[in-house]
Amino acid sequence: MSARPNKRYQLPVRGMSCAACVARVERTLQKIEGVSDVSVNLAGEKAYFNLDESSNNLAAVAQKVSESGYELVMPLSRDIAQPAQNGLDDFDQSLRHDLRIALLFAVPVFFISMLMEFPGLHALWPLSESDTQKLLLILSTPVVFLPGRRFYSAFWKNLRLWTADMNSLVAIGTGSSYGYSVLATLFPQLLTGSAGEIVPIYYDSTVVIIALVLVGRWLESRAKRRTTVAIQGLLALQPKTACVRRDGKEQWIPVEQLRLGDRVVVRPGEKIAADGRVVAGEAGVDESMISGESLPVDKSPGDRVLAGTLTASGAFEFDVTALADQSVLGQIIQLVEQAQGSKAPIQRLADRIAAVFVPVVVIIALITLVAWMTLGRQAGFAAALMHFVAVLIIACPCALGLATPTAIMVATGKAARTGLLIKSGESLELAHQVQVVILDKTGTLTKGKPAVTRIVCLPGASETEMLALAAAAEKKSEHPLAAAIVAAAEARGLNLPEAGGFSNQTGFGIAAMVSGRKVVVGNQKRMEDSGVSVAPLQEPAYECLQQGGTLIYCTFDGVLQGFFALMDPIREDAAASVAELRSMGLRVVMLTGDHPLAARTIAQAAGVDEYVAQVLPDGKAEQVKQWQRRGIKVAMVGDGINDAPALAQADVGIALGAGADVAIDSASIILMKGDLQGVVQAIRVSRQTLAAIKQNLFWAFFYNLLGIPLAALGLLNPMIAALAMSFSSVSVVANSLRLARTS
């Protein structure tokens, strides 16, 4: 029996609360046989990994994660028509329930404790100080054992595994203050040696810290949910039902019941339920939600339609060719989820710190406790305990774990909604380092739709015959220039004979046997290699080249007949986009296989810094390498097919493509709309995202570097520390969410 291949999983993880949790889940997964390419995301609360199912199974992986103190939520079968269940809804409900209980008891505990601090108000309180302490014990205990159980349960699991995380810090801090207060309330003589003496208590610190940490988690959870709004928006594009024709009857069915080959009926104003091929009718389809193209695209029999797009006018029928995750929309969602779950290289610093952060904080807190007990004896054990608690609470590493993933999730999600697909956090980070942008000419700077603008023949040669035979030979080629020659022949209504013996010399031209003649169609280099001189056509050729034309020569049985001049219109946005790239401090280079004269004309029109002409397809990657050897970061922009080697070689490969091209493996960034403004946007998004990440990391580190010494020196109340800790996490997420509003 053959082994099953690797499968990529992205599953929710319950129980993570900080960067230390992320590090532990990653270490656990990395140690499991058959698991590879692991990434755990705190903001998305998910684990991403490959699993070799011949070595292990998912249930065994989930069991290992459970043994480490967390829960890997097993996947449910789903269609992209339904929003992906993150498995954390019940967790959120539990969090809200605990928060309500904590606030219900924490508010009276806090005010009663404050009341006892003011002599004037204290006199109005009917209970004695001893009875008040017992009342506070009664009110605080439900908070500790109900909402607080999540911290103590996690702490106990961590202790058995000799690990620690944010829950450990909260549990140690609040447990210490609560335990001390219980002892002071019920057995004060153990602390003072006198049964009648009142000992200070800290129930207010205990319950308020628990309540504030829960408030912070609730706010953080709400903010993190907003980072996934782009995915939810993409999921919502597909309708829930479709009208199909089966057994000669039309019926509405849920989209998850669609089958390959089903005939689907679409009317004006309806969304298309699956990818397919039009078989009847005509319509204008709004594909802006997929490609970013604002104008409706005309569809007629034979054309492809995409799931999630909207019929703007007309009606048609199509046969289903792809369902769910195999559709273009499904691939887009997978790419966005993949990017949101990936890590940028800048995250590595935070990961290294998170691995040792909590144990170091516990040591600092213990040193603080001992130091205050020995050096600050007048303050007493109670004050030392409070400073110990403050150090633990202020140092919770939540913000550190959220700094990078929240920014990446917001940026990649926003980009996807505008037709910009970024495959990974690494490519998002690298894009901001780019110094040189290399643009392929055909289909990138130009529209990629060349047309024959002039046919020049030598005396005695027939223009019609040359066009007919050349088109017959080119009909077997898939090159855009070949298609242009064929289109010119068809436009004249010429009869194209069958061609045989076809051969293609990439980057130079083709040859074939047509009507008993050997027809060679290619560029000047191909002619020279065949021993054919193009000198007789030098004057008209020079004229066409100066206008930016591409010249394709034709010979019959080794005799030169003439040439075709083809023009590929430059994109309307090319010059403006190149100007924007240059204004961003980038150097722009154009690569083309054209003659230097034609290349110069296009380069001047586009405004690029420099150009390299007569570059063969396999030479583009070498051009990228030449810049990289000089230590320069390079972005290569091409169509994602002919430019695949160069896209793969570049530090950042950017592919211009339509909706059907989302699975281009060689590119790290895909521009669905297919215009050069997407290149500008990609680099701008990268720069904005890295700026946000650096801001987040700065404040996460600065907050701890400032907060821990203040707490250790006794300058920070534990309740203020809890409030500050919660605010730090929320502020990091809020700063990342600003990316959704930037242009």
C-alpha positions in Angstrom: 0.0 0.0 0.0 1.5 3.4 -1.0 2.1 6.0 1.7 -0.1 9.0 1.9 1.5 12.3 1.0 2.1 15.2 3.3 -1.0 17.2 4.1 -1.0 20.8 5.3 -3.2 21.6 8.3 -4.2 24.9 9.9 -6.1 24.2 13.1 -7.3 26.3 16.0 -5.4 25.9 19.3 -7.2 26.5 22.6 -5.5 27.8 25.7 -2.7 30.0 24.3 -2.3 33.3 26.0 1.1 34.6 25.3 4.3 34.3 23.3 5.6 31.6 25.7 2.5 29.5 24.9 3.3 29.8 21.2 6.8 28.7 21.7 5.8 25.6 23.7 3.1 24.5 21.1 5.7 24.9 18.3 8.3 22.9 20.2 5.7 20.2 20.9 4.7 19.9 17.3 8.3 20.0 16.0 9.2 17.0 18.1 6.4 14.8 16.7 7.5 12.3 14.0 6.1 13.2 10.6 5.3 16.8 11.5 7.2 19.6 9.6 7.1 23.3 8.6 5.5 24.3 11.9 4.2 27.8 12.6 1.9 28.8 15.5 0.1 32.1 15.4 -1.1 33.8 18.7 -3.3 36.4 16.9 -5.1 33.8 14.8 -5.0 31.2 17.6 -4.0 28.6 15.1 -1.2 26.0 14.4 0.0 25.5 10.8 2.0 22.3 10.0 2.6 19.6 7.4 1.8 16.0 8.5 3.3 12.9 6.8 0.3 10.7 7.4 2.3 7.6 6.7 4.4 8.3 9.9 1.6 9.6 12.2 -2.0 10.6 12.3 -3.8 13.8 13.4 -5.3 12.3 16.5 -1.8 11.4 17.8 -0.7 14.9 17.1 -3.6 16.4 19.0 -2.9 14.0 21.9 0.7 15.3 22.1 -0.5 18.9 22.1 -3.0 18.1 24.8 -0.2 16.6 26.9 1.6 19.9 26.7 -1.3 21.7 28.2 -3.2 23.0 25.1 -6.0 21.7 22.8 -5.6 21.2 19.1 -9.2 21.5 17.7 -9.8 18.7 15.2 -11.0 19.8 11.8 -14.6 19.5 10.5 -15.5 18.9 6.9 -16.6 22.2 5.4 -17.2 24.0 2.1 -15.9 27.5 1.5 -19.5 28.6 1.4 -19.6 28.3 5.2 -17.3 30.4 7.4 -14.5 28.3 8.8 -15.3 27.4 12.4 -12.3 28.4 14.5 -13.3 26.1 17.3 -13.1 28.9 19.8 -16.7 30.2 20.1 -17.3 28.2 23.3 -14.0 29.5 24.7 -15.2 33.1 24.1 -18.5 32.4 25.8 -16.6 31.0 28.8 -14.4 34.0 28.9 -17.4 36.4 28.9 -19.1 34.3 31.6 -16.0 34.4 33.8 -15.6 38.1 33.2 -19.1 38.8 34.4 -18.6 36.8 37.6 -15.2 38.5 38.3 -16.7 42.0 37.9 -19.8 41.1 39.9 -17.6 40.3 43.0 -14.5 42.5 42.3 -16.4 45.8 42.2 -17.8 45.5 45.8 -14.5 44.0 47.1 -12.6 47.0 45.6 -14.9 49.6 47.1 -15.2 48.0 50.5 -11.3 47.9 50.6 -11.1 51.5 49.6 -13.7 52.4 52.2 -11.6 50.9 54.9 -8.6 53.1 53.9 -10.4 56.4 54.7 -10.9 57.0 58.5 -14.0 59.2 58.0 -15.8 56.7 55.8 -14.6 53.8 57.9 -16.5 55.1 60.8 -19.8 54.8 58.8 -19.1 51.2 58.0 -21.2 48.9 60.4 -18.8 45.9 60.5 -15.7 45.6 62.5 -12.4 45.3 60.7 -12.2 41.6 61.5 -15.7 41.0 60.2 -15.0 43.1 57.1 -12.0 40.9 56.4 -14.2 37.8 56.6 -16.7 39.4 54.3 -14.0 40.2 51.8 -12.8 36.6 52.0 -16.4 35.4 51.2 -16.7 37.8 48.3 -13.2 37.1 46.9 -13.3 33.3 47.0 -15.8 32.8 44.1 -13.5 35.0 41.9 -10.5 32.9 42.7 -12.1 29.5 42.3 -14.4 30.3 39.4 -13.0 32.9 36.9 -9.5 32.4 38.4 -9.5 28.6 37.9 -8.4 29.0 34.3 -5.1 30.5 35.5 -4.5 28.0 38.3 -5.5 25.0 36.2 -3.0 26.1 33.5 -0.3 26.8 36.1 -0.7 23.3 37.5 -0.4 21.7 34.1 2.7 23.9 33.4 4.2 22.9 36.7 3.9 19.2 36.0 5.7 19.9 32.7 8.3 22.2 34.3 7.2 25.0 32.0 5.7 28.4 32.6 3.6 31.0 30.7 1.5 34.1 31.3 -1.0 32.0 33.2 1.8 30.9 35.6 2.6 34.6 36.3 -1.0 35.5 37.1 -1.6 32.3 39.1 1.6 32.8 41.2 0.8 36.5 41.8 -2.9 36.3 42.6 -2.5 33.0 44.5 0.2 34.4 46.7 -1.8 37.5 47.6 -5.0 35.5 48.2 -3.2 32.8 50.2 -1.5 35.5 52.4 -4.8 37.3 52.9 -6.7 34.1 53.9 -3.9 33.4 56.4 -4.1 37.0 57.7 -7.9 36.7 58.1 -8.3 33.3 59.7 -5.0 32.8 61.5 -3.4 36.3 62.1 -1.5 34.9 65.1 0.7 32.8 62.7 1.9 36.1 61.1 2.1 38.4 64.2 2.3 36.0 67.2 -0.8 37.8 68.6 -4.4 36.5 68.0 -6.0 40.0 68.4 -3.8 42.0 66.0 -5.2 42.9 62.6 -2.9 42.0 59.6 -3.2 43.9 56.3 -5.0 41.9 53.6 -4.9 42.1 49.7 -8.2 40.6 48.5 -8.8 43.7 46.4 -5.5 43.2 44.5 -6.3 39.5 44.0 -9.8 39.9 42.5 -9.1 43.2 40.6 -6.0 41.6 39.0 -8.1 38.6 37.8 -10.9 40.8 36.6 -8.5 43.2 34.7 -6.6 40.3 33.1 -9.9 38.9 31.9 -11.0 42.3 30.7 -7.8 42.6 28.8 -8.2 39.1 27.3 -11.8 40.0 26.2 -10.8 43.2 24.6 -7.8 41.5 23.0 -10.1 38.7 21.7 -12.5 41.2 20.1 -9.6 43.1 18.5 -8.0 39.9 17.2 -11.3 38.8 15.6 -11.2 42.0 13.6 -7.9 40.9 12.1 -9.7 38.0 10.4 -12.4 40.2 8.8 -10.8 39.9 5.3 -11.1 36.1 5.4 -14.7 36.3 6.6 -15.4 38.7 3.8 -13.9 36.4 1.2 -15.9 33.5 2.7 -19.1 35.5 2.4 -18.6 36.0 -1.3 -20.0 32.7 -2.3 -23.8 32.2 -2.2 -25.4 29.5 -0.1 -27.6 28.1 -2.8 -27.4 27.5 -6.6 -30.0 26.8 -9.2 -29.1 23.6 -11.1 -30.8 21.8 -14.0 -31.0 18.1 -13.3 -33.2 15.6 -15.2 -34.6 18.5 -17.2 -35.8 20.4 -14.1 -34.5 23.4 -12.4 -34.0 23.2 -8.6 -32.3 25.2 -5.9 -29.8 23.3 -3.8 -27.2 24.2 -1.2 -23.8 24.9 -2.8 -22.2 22.1 -0.8 -24.4 19.7 -2.8 -23.0 20.8 -6.2 -21.2 18.2 -8.2 -18.6 18.5 -11.0 -20.4 18.7 -14.3 -23.6 20.1 -12.9 -25.4 22.6 -15.1 -26.0 25.8 -13.2 -28.5 28.5 -14.2 -27.5 32.1 -13.4 -29.8 35.1 -13.8 -29.1 38.9 -13.6 -28.0 40.1 -10.1 -27.1 36.5 -8.9 -23.8 35.4 -7.6 -22.0 32.5 -9.3 -21.8 29.5 -7.1 -18.8 27.7 -8.4 -16.0 27.9 -11.0 -17.3 26.7 -14.4 -17.4 27.1 -18.2 -20.3 29.0 -19.9 -22.3 26.7 -22.2 -25.3 29.0 -23.1 -26.2 32.6 -22.9 -24.2 35.8 -22.5 -23.7 38.2 -19.6 -21.6 40.9 -18.1 -19.9 39.6 -14.9 -18.5 41.8 -12.1 -15.3 40.1 -11.1 -14.0 43.0 -8.9 -14.2 41.1 -5.7 -11.7 38.5 -7.2 -9.5 40.5 -9.6 -10.0 44.1 -8.5 -11.2 45.0 -12.1 -14.1 47.5 -11.7 -15.7 47.0 -15.2 -17.9 44.0 -15.9 -16.3 41.3 -18.0 -18.4 40.0 -21.0 -19.0 36.2 -20.8 -20.1 34.0 -23.7 -20.1 30.3 -24.4 -16.6 28.8 -23.8 -15.6 31.5 -21.3 -14.6 30.8 -17.7 -16.6 32.1 -14.7 -15.5 32.2 -11.1 -17.2 31.4 -7.8 -18.2 34.5 -5.8 -18.5 36.9 -8.8 -21.7 38.7 -9.6 -23.8 38.7 -12.7 -24.2 42.4 -13.6 -26.4 41.9 -16.7 -27.7 39.0 -18.8 -28.3 35.4 -18.0 -26.4 32.2 -18.8 -25.8 28.6 -17.9 -22.5 27.0 -17.0 -21.0 23.6 -16.2 -19.3 23.3 -12.9 -15.5 22.6 -13.3 -14.2 23.2 -9.7 -15.8 23.1 -6.3 -14.9 24.5 -2.8 -11.2 24.7 -2.1 -10.3 23.9 -5.7 -12.0 27.0 -7.0 -10.2 30.3 -7.6 -11.9 31.8 -4.6 -10.9 28.7 -2.5 -7.3 29.1 -3.6 -7.3 32.8 -2.7 -8.6 32.0 0.8 -6.0 29.3 1.2 -3.2 31.7 0.2 -4.5 34.4 2.5 -4.8 31.9 5.4 -1.3 30.6 4.6 0.1 34.1 4.7 -1.6 35.0 7.9 -0.3 31.9 9.6 3.3 32.4 8.4 6.1 34.2 10.3 8.2 37.1 9.2 11.9 36.8 9.9 11.7 39.7 12.3 9.5 37.5 14.6 12.5 35.3 15.4 13.9 37.8 17.9 10.6 37.8 19.8 10.5 34.0 19.7 14.0 33.6 21.2 13.1 36.0 24.0 9.7 34.4 24.7 11.4 31.0 25.1 13.2 32.2 28.3 11.1 35.2 29.3 8.7 33.7 31.9 11.3 31.8 33.9 13.5 34.9 34.0 10.6 37.0 35.2 9.8 34.5 38.0 13.5 34.7 39.1 13.4 38.5 39.1 10.2 38.4 41.1 11.7 36.1 43.7 14.8 38.3 43.9 12.5 41.3 44.5 10.7 39.4 47.3 13.9 38.4 49.0 15.4 41.8 48.6 12.5 43.7 50.1 12.3 41.2 53.0 16.0 41.6 53.8 16.8 45.2 52.8 13.4 46.8 53.4 12.5 45.2 56.7 10.5 48.2 57.9 8.1 47.7 55.0 7.4 44.1 56.1 6.6 40.9 54.3 3.2 42.2 53.1 4.8 45.0 51.1 7.5 42.6 49.8 4.7 40.3 48.6 2.9 43.1 46.8 6.1 44.1 44.9 6.6 40.4 44.1 3.1 40.3 42.6 3.5 43.5 40.7 6.7 42.2 39.0 4.8 39.0 37.9 1.8 40.8 36.6 3.5 43.7 34.8 5.7 41.2 32.9 3.1 39.1 31.2 4.5 38.7 27.6 1.1 39.0 25.7 2.1 42.0 23.7 5.3 40.3 22.6 3.4 37.4 21.1 0.9 39.7 19.3 3.3 42.3 17.9 4.1 40.5 14.5 1.2 38.2 13.7 -1.5 40.8 14.2 0.2 43.2 11.7 0.7 40.4 9.2 -2.9 39.3 9.4 -4.3 42.7 9.0 -2.0 43.6 6.1 -2.4 40.4 4.1 -6.1 40.4 4.7 -6.5 44.0 3.5 -4.3 43.4 0.5 -6.3 40.3 -0.5 -9.5 42.4 -0.6 -7.8 44.7 -3.2 -6.5 41.9 -5.4 -3.0 41.6 -3.9 -2.1 38.1 -2.7 0.9 37.9 -0.5 2.0 34.3 0.1 4.0 34.6 3.3 5.1 36.9 6.1 8.7 36.5 4.8 7.9 37.9 1.4 5.9 40.7 3.0 9.0 41.6 5.0 11.5 41.2 2.2 9.4 43.5 -0.1 10.3 46.6 2.1 14.0 45.8 1.6 13.8 45.9 -2.2 16.2 48.3 -3.9 15.7 47.3 -7.6 12.5 46.5 -9.4 13.0 44.5 -12.6 10.1 44.6 -15.1 9.6 42.2 -17.9 8.4 44.2 -21.0 5.7 42.0 -22.7 2.6 41.7 -20.6 4.1 43.8 -17.8 5.0 47.2 -19.0 2.9 46.5 -22.1 -0.6 45.0 -22.3 0.7 41.7 -23.6 -1.7 41.9 -26.6 0.6 42.6 -29.6 -0.9 43.2 -33.1 0.6 43.3 -36.6 0.8 46.9 -37.6 2.8 46.6 -40.8 3.9 43.9 -43.3 7.0 44.6 -45.4 7.9 42.3 -48.3 10.8 42.2 -50.6 10.2 42.8 -54.4 8.7 39.7 -55.9 7.3 38.3 -52.6 3.6 38.1 -51.9 2.3 39.8 -48.8 -0.8 37.6 -48.7 1.2 34.4 -49.3 3.8 35.3 -46.6 1.1 36.1 -44.1 -0.9 32.9 -44.8 2.1 30.5 -44.6 3.6 32.2 -41.6 0.3 32.1 -39.8 -0.1 28.5 -40.6 3.3 27.7 -39.1 2.7 30.0 -36.1 -0.7 28.5 -35.4 1.1 25.7 -33.5 2.9 28.1 -31.2 1.5 29.6 -28.0 3.6 32.7 -28.1 1.7 36.1 -28.0 3.5 37.2 -31.2 2.5 34.1 -33.0 -1.1 34.7 -31.9 -0.9 38.2 -33.3 0.2 36.9 -36.8 -2.5 34.3 -36.8 -5.1 36.9 -35.8 -3.9 39.2 -38.7 -4.4 36.3 -41.2 -7.8 35.5 -39.9 -8.8 39.1 -40.0 -8.2 39.0 -43.8 -10.1 35.8 -44.1 -7.1 33.9 -45.4 -7.2 30.1 -45.7 -4.5 28.6 -43.5 -3.0 25.3 -44.8 -2.0 22.5 -42.4 1.6 22.7 -41.1 3.8 19.8 -40.2 7.3 19.2 -38.9 6.9 22.0 -36.3 9.9 23.0 -34.2 10.4 25.8 -31.8 13.7 27.5 -30.8 12.7 29.4 -27.6 13.5 33.1 -27.8 14.3 33.0 -31.5 11.5 31.6 -33.6 9.8 28.6 -35.2 10.0 26.4 -38.3 7.5 24.2 -40.0 6.7 22.6 -43.4 3.7 24.3 -45.0 2.4 23.5 -48.5 5.7 21.7 -49.3 7.9 24.6 -48.2 10.1 25.1 -45.2 8.8 28.2 -43.5 11.0 29.8 -40.8 9.5 32.7 -38.8 11.7 34.4 -36.2 13.8 37.3 -35.1 17.0 38.7 -36.7 19.2 36.4 -34.7 17.2 33.4 -36.0 17.7 34.6 -39.5 21.5 35.2 -39.0 21.9 31.7 -37.5 20.2 30.3 -40.6 22.6 32.2 -42.9 20.0 34.6 -44.1 20.9 38.3 -44.3 18.2 40.8 -43.4 20.2 43.7 -44.9 17.8 44.2 -47.9 15.2 45.3 -45.3 17.4 47.4 -43.2 15.8 50.8 -44.0 12.1 49.9 -43.2 13.2 47.7 -40.3 15.1 50.6 -38.7 12.0 52.8 -39.1 9.8 50.3 -37.4 12.3 49.7 -34.6 12.5 53.4 -33.8 8.7 53.4 -33.3 9.1 50.6 -30.7 8.0 47.8 -33.0 9.0 44.2 -32.7 10.2 42.6 -36.0 9.5 39.0 -37.0 11.1 37.9 -40.3 9.9 35.1 -42.6 11.8 32.9 -45.1 10.6 30.2 -47.5 13.1 27.4 -48.1 15.9 29.7 -46.8 14.9 32.7 -49.0 14.0 35.9 -47.1 10.4 37.1 -47.9 10.0 40.1 -45.6 9.0 40.9 -42.0 6.0 41.6 -39.8 6.1 44.7 -37.5 4.2 44.1 -34.3 3.3 46.7 -31.6 2.3 45.9 -28.1 0.7 48.9 -26.6 2.2 50.2 -23.3 -0.1 50.0 -20.3 -1.9 53.2 -19.5 -0.7 53.2 -15.9 2.9 52.1 -16.8 4.6 55.6 -16.8 2.7 56.7 -13.6 3.5 53.5 -11.8 7.2 53.6 -12.7 7.3 57.2 -11.6 5.8 56.2 -8.2 8.4 53.4 -7.8 11.2 55.8 -8.5 9.8 58.4 -6.1 10.0 55.6 -3.4 13.7 55.5 -4.0 13.7 52.3 -6.1 15.7 51.7 -9.3 13.5 50.4 -12.1 15.0 48.2 -14.9 13.2 46.7 -18.0 14.1 43.4 -19.5 13.1 42.5 -23.1 14.1 40.2 -25.9 13.5 43.0 -28.4 16.1 44.9 -30.5 17.9 47.6 -28.6 16.2 50.4 -30.7 12.7 49.1 -29.9 13.6 48.6 -26.2 14.9 52.1 -25.9 11.6 53.5 -27.3 9.5 51.6 -24.8 11.9 52.4 -21.9 11.7 56.1 -22.6 7.9 56.0 -22.8 7.7 54.1 -19.5 10.4 56.3 -17.8 12.5 53.4 -16.5 16.0 54.0 -15.2 17.6 51.5 -17.6 16.9 48.6 -19.9 18.5 45.4 -21.1 17.6 44.3 -24.6 17.8 41.0 -26.4 17.5 39.0 -23.2 16.4 35.4 -23.8 13.8 33.9 -21.4 16.4 31.8 -19.7 18.6 34.8 -19.3 16.2 36.8 -17.1 17.2 34.8 -14.0 20.9 35.6 -14.7 20.0 39.3 -14.9 18.5 39.0 -11.4 21.6 37.2 -10.1 23.9 39.9 -11.4 22.1 42.5 -9.1 22.0 40.1 -6.2 25.8 39.5 -6.5 26.2 43.2 -5.7 24.3 42.7 -2.5 21.1 44.3 -3.8 17.6 43.1 -3.0 15.6 42.5 -6.2 11.9 42.3 -7.0 11.2 40.7 -10.3 7.8 41.5 -12.0 6.5 39.3 -14.7 3.6 37.3 -16.0 4.3 34.3 -13.8 4.7 31.8 -16.7 7.5 32.6 -19.0 9.3 34.5 -16.3 9.1 31.7 -13.7 12.9 31.1 -13.3 13.5 34.9 -12.7 10.5 35.1 -10.3 11.9 32.3 -8.3 15.4 33.7 -8.3 14.4 37.2 -7.1 14.2 38.1 -3.5 10.6 39.0 -4.2 8.8 37.5 -7.2 5.7 39.5 -8.2 3.4 37.9 -10.8 0.8 39.9 -12.8 -2.1 37.6 -13.5 -5.8 37.2 -13.8 -8.0 35.2 -11.4 -7.1 31.9 -13.0 -3.4 32.4 -12.1 -3.6 32.4 -8.3 -1.6 29.2 -7.9 1.6 30.5 -9.6 4.2 28.7 -7.6 7.2 30.7 -8.6 5.9 34.1 -7.3 5.7 35.2 -3.7 3.2 38.0 -4.5 0.4 37.8 -7.0 -1.4 40.8 -8.5 -4.9 39.6 -9.3 -5.8 42.8 -11.1 -2.7 42.6 -13.3 -1.6 46.2 -13.3 1.6 47.9 -12.3 -0.1 49.9 -9.5 -0.2 46.6 -7.7 3.6 46.6 -7.6 3.6 50.0 -5.9 0.9 48.9 -3.5 2.8 45.7 -2.6 6.0 47.6 -1.6 4.0 50.2 0.2 2.0 47.6 2.2 5.3 45.9 3.1 6.8 49.2 4.3 3.7 50.1 6.3 3.5 46.6 7.9 7.2 46.5 8.9 6.8 50.0 10.4 3.8 48.7 12.5 5.7 45.6 13.5 8.7 47.6 14.7 6.5 49.9 16.6 4.7 47.0 18.2 8.0 45.2 19.2 9.4 48.5 20.5 6.5 49.1 22.8 6.3 45.5 23.9 10.0 45.5 24.9 10.0 49.1 26.2 6.9 48.3 28.3 8.6 45.4 30.0 12.0 47.1 30.3 10.3 50.0 32.1 7.6 48.2 34.0 9.6 45.4 35.6 12.2 47.8 37.3 9.4 50.1 38.5 7.5 47.1 40.0 10.7 45.7 41.6 11.4 49.1 43.2 7.9 49.3 44.7 6.7 52.1 42.5 3.9 50.1 40.8 0.7 48.9 42.5 -0.2 45.4 41.4 -3.7 46.5 40.2 -2.1 49.3 38.1 0.3 46.7 36.8 -2.6 44.5 35.7 -4.3 47.4 34.0 -1.1 48.3 32.2 -0.5 44.7 31.1 -4.0 44.4 29.6 -3.6 47.8 27.9 -0.3 46.8 26.3 -1.8 43.8 24.5 -4.8 45.8 23.3 -2.7 48.7 22.1 -0.5 46.4 20.0 -3.5 44.9 18.3 -5.1 48.4 17.8 -1.9 49.7 16.3 -1.9 46.8 13.8 -5.5 47.4 12.9 -4.5 50.9 11.8 -3.0 49.2 8.7 -6.6 48.5 7.5 -7.2 52.2 7.3 -4.0 53.2 5.5 -3.9 53.9 1.8 
